[in-house]
């Protein structure tokens, strides 16, 4: 039973990592898919994504503490840390692209 649970956790982590990488590769299509017509604005979407990264970090911290206390599996802890790392890398990529777009707009002649 523990082996099956570990496999399911690893498969779920791989699926989440794949989804995050695809979102980072195509942010324009994913952002428009998230925003309903006339609903959320960019700031709300960005705030919810940042909150998701924070929540992922909290989950990793909890998993690490459970590991120290002997309540968690090593594979689960490594999976949680990998998910957090991918989420942070995705946010950094988005930040870099926003800054690059801003700099390009500032270089445009009026």
N, C-alpha and C positions, 0 to 999 in steps of 0.2 A: 504494500500500500504506500509506503514512504517513497519508493522508487517511482511509482506512477505520479505521485504528487509532485515530486521533484521535476520529473519530465514535463508535467503540465505547466509548472511555474517557469521552467526554462523556455518552453514553447511560447507561453504568453509574453515573456520578456523579449524574445526574438521578434514576435509580432509587433509589440510596442516600439521596439527599436526600428524596425522596418518602416512603421508608420511615421515616426518622427523624422527619419532620414528623408522619406518621400515628401513630407511637409516642408522640410528645409530646402529641398531641391526645387519645389514649385510653390513658393509662398503666395504668389498672386492668385493662383487658382484656388488654393485652400482658404485664403482669407475671404474671397468672394463667396465660397461655398458656406462659410461659417455665418456670414452676415445675411439675415433675411432682408428682403426688399423693404426699406424704410425702418428697419429695426436697429440693431446695434451699430455703433460707430467704431472707428478704428481704435480709439482710446479704450473703449470697453473690451474689445477683443484682446487688445494687448494686455490689459490688466488681468483678464481671466487667464491668459496664457502664462503670465508671470506668476500668478497665484498657483497655477498647476505645477510650475517648477518648484515653488516653495513647498507645496504639499508633497511632492516627490522627494524632496530633500528631507522633510520631516519623517517620511516613511523610512527612508534609509537610515536616519539617525535612530529611530526606534528599533529597526532591525539590528543595527550594530549593538545597541544596548542589550537587546534580547540575546544576541550571540555571546556577549560578554557574560551574561547571567546564565548561559547554558540552555536557553529556551528556544533558540533558533538554529536552523541548519546553515551550514557554510554556503551552500549553493544558493539558498534564498537571500542571504546577505549580499553575496557577490552580484546576484541578479538585481537586487534593489539598488546597489551602488552603480551598476552599469546603466540602469534606467535613469538615475539622477545625472550621471555624467553625460549621457546622450541628450537629456533635456536641457542641461546647461549649455552644451555645445550648440544646440539648435538656437537657443536664445542669443548666444553670442554671435552666431551667423546672421540672425535677423537684425541684431543691433548694428553689425558691421555694414550690412546692406542698406539700412536706413541712413546711416551716417554717410555712406558713399553716395546715395541718391541726393541727400541734402547738399553735399559738397558740389555735386555735378550741377544742381539747380543754381547754386550760388555763383558758379562760373559762367552761367549763361548770360550773354549780352542782353541788355534791355532794349 
